[in-house]
Each structure stands twice: as C-alpha cells, then as structure tokens.
C-alpha cells in the first residue's frame, strides 16, 4: 500500500493476525530482528560444512533435510524468550518505554542502536543454537515462553 503522503506499508492478513499483542511481544520481535543476520549465518555455515547432496541432518531427529525444511532453534534452557526475558531483567528495562523503527512495513527494529548492540552481544553469549526440522521447532515454540498465570504464587 502506498499512502497519499508517499509512505508505504506491506499488507498481509498474517501480519495483522500475528501482530504483537503486548509490549513484551513487540520487544521480543525487535530483538529477533536484531540477531537475524547471525541466525542466517549459523544456518548457512552449518550447511557449507555438513551438507550431503544439499541436505543436512536435523540435530534432533537425525533426518536428512533441505535448507528450507530446517529452523535455527535456541536449545533449552536458553530459549529465545528466556534470553529476552533475562536481558530485560538484567538491564532493568521497561518495555513500555522502548522506541522502535518500522522499516517498510516490515518487522520493528529497536531504535536505540546501543540497546540493540547490547542485546546482540548478550544473545551471542547465551544462545546455544542447533538446526531442527521446522515442524518440530514450531510445534513446541510456546514451551519456551515465560508468562505469569493466575496459579503462580508470589513472595509477599
């Protein structure tokens, strides 16, 4: 879509459905954007070093799979959501105060370059990555998210 003022936005029903529902989700998505180049490099390097007929073994199931059938997975206990949650805690961030850049209607990016760099460095030190069959990775993505429930007990 091109607006009268010349600004543009990519429209998609999946973009609207998957739009972050809260500020933590928005920050998590921006953090994922900050490390995207690292994830691509890890995947490409693994394929260069380990491919057999353009396929590599899923590091969980052992199946030989093509590039597009594998996702970069954050191995537990340091799932991506845990890394983001701990970064927020350690830095004492208020995710409601984070400013973002939206580039071409794509994913939001953290506007503060220093904060983005600090997350990149923190992630680099904490992430244990592996290549996993897409379906296995996506089927358990919810397990790594930490959220409070009404049954959680707190210290008073």
C-alpha positions in Angstrom: 0.0 0.0 0.0 1.2 3.5 -0.9 -0.3 6.3 1.1 -1.0 9.8 -0.2 1.9 11.1 1.8 4.2 8.7 0.0 4.8 6.3 2.9 4.4 2.6 2.2 3.2 -0.4 4.2 3.2 -4.1 3.4 -0.3 -5.5 3.9 -0.9 -9.1 4.8 -3.6 -10.9 6.8 -0.8 -12.9 8.5 0.9 -9.7 9.5 -2.3 -8.5 11.1 -3.1 -11.8 12.8 0.5 -12.1 14.2 0.8 -8.5 15.2 2.4 -8.4 18.7 -0.4 -8.4 21.3 1.7 -6.7 24.0 4.8 -4.7 24.5 6.9 -7.7 25.6 6.0 -9.4 22.3 6.9 -6.3 20.3 10.2 -6.1 22.1 10.9 -9.8 21.5 10.2 -9.5 17.8 12.5 -6.5 17.6 15.2 -8.5 19.4 14.8 -11.3 16.9 15.3 -8.8 14.1 18.5 -7.7 15.8 20.0 -11.2 15.6 18.5 -12.3 12.3 21.8 -12.0 10.4 23.6 -14.2 13.0 20.9 -16.9 12.6 21.2 -16.8 8.8 25.0 -17.1 9.1 24.8 -20.0 11.5 22.5 -21.9 9.2 24.5 -21.2 6.0 27.8 -22.2 7.7 26.3 -25.4 9.0 25.1 -26.3 5.5 28.5 -25.4 4.0 30.4 -27.6 6.5 27.9 -30.6 6.8 25.7 -30.9 3.7 25.4 -34.2 1.8 23.7 -33.7 -1.5 22.4 -30.3 -0.3 20.9 -31.8 2.9 22.0 -31.9 6.5 20.8 -33.9 9.5 18.3 -32.4 11.8 20.1 -32.1 15.1 17.2 -33.6 16.9 15.6 -36.3 14.7 18.6 -37.1 12.6 16.6 -36.8 9.3 18.4 -35.5 6.2 16.6 -32.3 5.3 16.9 -29.5 2.8 17.8 -25.9 3.8 14.2 -24.7 3.8 13.0 -27.6 6.0 15.1 -26.6 8.9 14.9 -23.8 11.5 17.6 -22.4 13.8 16.4 -23.4 17.3 17.5 -22.0 20.6 18.2 -25.1 22.7 16.8 -25.2 26.2 17.2 -23.9 28.8 18.1 -20.7 27.0 15.2 -20.5 24.6 14.9 -17.2 22.7 12.1 -16.0 25.0 14.2 -16.8 28.1 17.1 -14.9 26.7 14.9 -11.8 26.0 13.3 -12.1 29.4 16.6 -12.2 31.3 18.0 -9.3 29.2 15.0 -7.2 30.2 15.5 -8.2 33.9 19.3 -7.6 34.0 19.1 -4.2 32.2 16.1 -3.1 34.2 14.2 -2.3 31.1 10.6 -1.1 30.9 9.4 -2.5 27.6 6.6 0.2 27.5 9.3 2.8 27.1 11.3 1.2 24.2 11.2 3.1 20.9 11.1 1.3 17.6 11.7 1.9 13.9 9.4 0.4 11.4 11.1 -0.1 8.1 9.0 -0.5 5.0 6.1 -2.1 7.0 8.5 -4.9 8.0 9.4 -6.1 11.5 10.0 -3.4 14.1 13.6 -2.7 15.0 14.9 -1.3 18.3 15.6 2.5 17.6 18.3 2.8 20.2 21.4 1.4 18.4 23.3 0.9 21.7 20.5 -1.1 23.2 20.2 -3.2 20.0 24.0 -3.8 20.2 23.8 -4.8 23.8 21.1 -7.3 23.1 23.1 -8.7 20.2 26.1 -9.2 22.5 24.1 -10.7 25.3 22.4 -13.1 22.9 25.7 -14.1 21.4 27.0 -15.1 24.8 23.8 -17.0 25.9 22.4 -18.8 22.8 23.0 -22.4 22.1 21.8 -23.0 18.6 21.0 -26.0 16.5 19.2 -26.8 13.3 15.9 -28.6 13.8 13.2 -29.8 11.5 10.8 -26.9 11.0 7.7 -28.8 12.3 9.5 -30.0 15.5 10.7 -26.4 16.2 7.3 -24.7 15.6 5.3 -27.4 17.5 6.9 -26.5 20.8 7.7 -22.8 20.4 5.1 -22.0 23.1 7.1 -24.0 25.7 9.9 -21.6 25.9 7.7 -18.6 26.6 7.6 -17.5 30.2 4.3 -15.9 31.3 2.6 -15.4 34.6 -0.6 -17.4 35.3 -3.3 -16.9 37.8 -2.0 -20.0 39.6 1.5 -18.6 40.1 2.4 -17.9 43.7 4.4 -14.8 44.7 6.5 -13.9 47.7 5.0 -11.1 49.7 
